[in-house]
Amino acid sequence: MDKVGCYEFMAEPFHCDFNGRLFMGHMGNHMLNAADFHSSARGFGMKYLMTINRSWVLSRLAIEMKEMPQQYTKFNVETWVESAMRYFTSRNFAVIGIDGHTYGYGRSIWAMIDTETRQPTDIYSIDNGAIENWIVKDKECPIDKGGRVKMSDEARLVRTIDTYYNDVDINGHINSVKYIEHVLDLWDLDWYREHQVKRFEIAYVAEAHAGDKLSFYMEQEGDAFNIRICKDDDVEVCRSKVSFY
């Protein structure tokens, strides 16, 4: 079996915005699905991990797109494990058209947790560290890894929302992709008539659950926008950075 997985998707019309381009949230979802298909086929996926009270949790995600696929366009998401340590592993993505056209790339960092204690657990304890057999060190992912999103005390509160059933994933906390959607909703339709998302970064800090109120704080840094998301008790749950064309 190849170390690099390749999975075909299509920009379904109901997953596209008013411009006919795939939503960034759905692109993120396709990447996460590709990650699950890849890891499951190689023996360290969610379906197996749940039987031993383990789960993958997304820690960081960066997506940088030259353009988004138009509706009905078929494309492939390639994914591979770049490195692994005891508690974290890095996984990359490439979004390639059926004709070989490159749409963009993604970088992600994952932690494995014990689903009962919610604490990080040793990745190498799974199948005697078999993940090491799937690491690819010589495949390029030509986008920045991204760093810590800096926020000052001057960041302004721009929105507070409630969370519900549709925000929650299989791990029982707010879905990673839902944060992407909520962040990108901070700009209105007029903005998106003139701009496209170039790069989206998000780093997850703490869990939020259904019923939590999420407050979004924003400040501009050059051409990028930095966002901090906190839940009810002012506990920070994640930070995001967005830049546009």
C-alpha positions in Angstrom: 0.0 0.0 0.0 1.3 3.4 -0.9 2.3 5.7 1.9 0.5 8.6 0.3 -3.3 8.3 0.1 -5.3 9.8 -2.8 -9.1 10.2 -2.6 -11.5 11.7 -5.1 -14.1 14.2 -4.1 -16.5 16.6 -6.0 -17.5 20.2 -5.3 -21.1 19.4 -4.9 -23.4 22.3 -5.7 -24.9 22.5 -2.2 -21.4 22.6 -0.7 -20.6 25.7 -2.8 -21.1 29.4 -2.0 -23.0 32.0 -4.0 -20.0 32.3 -6.3 -20.1 28.7 -7.2 -16.9 27.9 -5.3 -16.5 25.2 -2.7 -16.8 26.5 0.9 -13.6 26.5 2.9 -15.4 24.5 5.6 -16.2 21.8 3.2 -12.6 21.7 1.9 -11.5 21.3 5.5 -14.0 18.5 5.9 -12.7 16.7 2.7 -9.2 16.9 4.1 -10.3 15.4 7.4 -12.2 12.7 5.6 -9.1 11.9 3.6 -7.1 11.7 6.8 -9.5 9.2 8.2 -9.6 7.1 5.0 -5.8 7.0 5.0 -5.3 6.2 8.6 -8.1 3.6 8.7 -6.8 1.7 5.7 -3.4 1.5 7.5 -4.6 0.4 10.9 -4.6 3.5 13.0 -7.9 5.1 12.1 -10.8 6.3 14.2 -12.9 3.2 13.7 -10.2 1.0 15.4 -9.2 3.6 17.9 -12.7 3.9 19.3 -12.6 0.2 20.3 -9.7 0.9 22.6 -10.9 4.2 24.0 -8.6 6.3 21.8 -9.3 9.0 19.3 -7.5 11.5 17.1 -8.1 15.1 17.9 -7.1 17.9 15.5 -4.7 20.4 17.2 -3.8 22.7 14.3 -4.9 23.1 10.7 -3.7 25.5 8.0 -5.2 25.5 4.5 -3.8 27.7 1.7 -5.6 27.8 -1.6 -4.6 29.3 -5.0 -8.3 28.9 -5.9 -11.3 26.9 -4.8 -12.8 24.2 -7.1 -16.0 25.3 -8.9 -19.2 23.4 -8.5 -19.4 19.9 -10.0 -15.5 19.9 -10.3 -13.9 16.6 -9.4 -10.6 16.7 -7.5 -8.3 14.6 -5.5 -7.1 15.1 -1.9 -3.7 13.5 -1.4 -2.6 13.1 2.2 0.5 11.7 4.0 2.1 11.6 7.5 5.1 13.9 7.5 6.3 13.1 11.1 5.3 11.6 14.3 6.3 12.1 18.0 5.0 10.5 21.1 1.9 12.7 21.5 1.6 14.5 18.2 1.8 13.7 14.5 1.8 16.1 11.5 -0.1 15.3 8.3 -0.1 17.2 5.0 -2.6 17.5 2.2 -2.5 18.5 -1.5 -5.6 19.3 -3.5 -5.1 18.3 -7.1 -7.5 18.5 -10.0 -8.2 15.4 -12.1 -6.3 17.2 -14.8 -3.3 17.7 -12.5 -4.1 21.3 -11.7 -3.0 22.2 -8.1 -5.7 24.0 -6.1 -3.8 24.3 -2.8 -2.3 22.5 0.2 -3.0 21.9 3.9 -0.9 21.2 7.0 -2.3 19.7 10.2 -1.2 18.5 13.6 -3.1 15.8 15.5 -3.0 14.5 19.1 -4.2 11.1 20.2 -6.3 11.2 23.3 -7.8 8.7 25.8 -11.6 9.2 25.3 -12.2 8.5 29.0 -9.6 10.8 30.6 -9.5 13.2 27.6 -5.8 13.3 28.1 -3.1 12.9 25.4 -1.9 9.3 25.0 1.2 7.7 23.4 0.8 7.4 19.6 3.5 4.8 19.5 1.6 2.5 21.8 -0.7 1.7 18.9 0.4 -1.5 17.1 4.0 -1.2 18.4 4.5 2.2 16.7 3.3 1.1 13.3 2.7 4.7 12.3 6.4 5.0 11.8 6.1 2.8 8.7 3.9 5.4 7.0 6.0 8.5 7.4 6.9 10.3 4.2 9.8 12.7 4.5 10.5 13.5 0.9 7.1 14.8 -0.4 6.9 18.6 -0.6 4.2 20.7 1.0 5.1 24.2 0.0 3.1 26.2 2.5 4.1 27.6 5.9 3.5 25.5 8.9 2.2 28.6 10.7 2.9 29.7 14.2 1.1 31.0 17.2 -1.5 33.6 16.4 -0.7 36.7 18.5 -3.6 38.6 20.0 -3.5 41.8 22.1 -5.8 43.1 24.7 -7.1 45.5 22.1 -8.9 42.8 20.1 -12.6 43.8 19.9 -15.6 41.5 20.5 -17.4 41.1 17.2 -19.9 38.4 17.8 -21.2 35.9 20.4 -23.1 32.8 19.3 -24.9 29.8 20.8 -23.9 26.2 20.0 -26.3 23.4 19.3 -26.7 19.8 18.2 -25.3 20.3 14.7 -22.1 21.8 16.1 -21.1 18.6 17.9 -18.9 15.8 16.5 -18.2 12.2 17.3 -15.9 13.2 20.1 -18.7 15.0 21.9 -17.2 18.5 21.5 -17.7 21.3 19.0 -16.7 20.1 15.5 -13.4 21.4 14.2 -14.9 22.4 10.9 -17.8 24.3 12.6 -15.2 26.7 14.0 -14.0 27.4 10.4 -17.6 28.1 9.3 -18.3 30.4 12.3 -15.1 32.3 11.8 -15.7 32.9 8.1 -19.3 34.0 8.9 -17.7 37.1 10.5 -17.5 38.7 7.1 -20.7 39.5 5.1 -21.6 38.7 1.5 -20.4 42.0 0.2 -16.9 41.2 1.4 -17.0 37.8 -0.3 -18.1 39.4 -3.6 -14.7 41.1 -3.6 -12.5 38.7 -1.8 -11.6 35.0 -1.6 -10.0 33.2 1.3 -6.3 32.7 0.6 -5.1 31.1 3.8 -7.0 29.9 6.9 -5.2 28.8 10.1 -6.7 27.5 13.3 -5.2 26.2 16.5 -7.4 24.4 19.0 -6.7 25.1 22.7 -9.6 23.7 24.7 -12.8 21.8 24.1 -16.2 23.5 23.9 -19.5 21.6 24.1 -23.1 22.1 23.0 -24.7 24.9 25.0 -21.6 26.9 25.4 -21.7 30.4 24.1 -18.7 31.3 21.9 -17.4 34.8 21.8 -15.2 36.0 18.8 -12.6 38.7 19.2 -10.8 40.1 16.2 -8.0 42.4 15.3 -6.2 43.1 12.0 -2.5 42.4 11.5 -1.3 43.8 8.2 -3.3 42.0 5.5 -4.5 39.2 7.9 -7.2 39.0 10.5 -6.5 37.3 13.9 -9.4 35.8 15.8 -9.6 34.5 19.4 -12.6 32.4 20.4 -13.6 32.0 24.0 -16.5 30.1 25.7 -18.8 31.2 28.5 -16.3 31.4 31.3 -13.8 33.4 29.2 -11.7 30.3 28.6 -10.0 30.4 25.2 -10.9 27.5 23.0 -9.0 28.4 19.8 -7.3 31.0 17.7 -7.5 31.6 14.0 -5.8 33.6 11.3 -7.4 34.5 8.0 -6.0 36.2 4.9 -7.8 37.0 1.6 -7.1 37.7 -2.0 
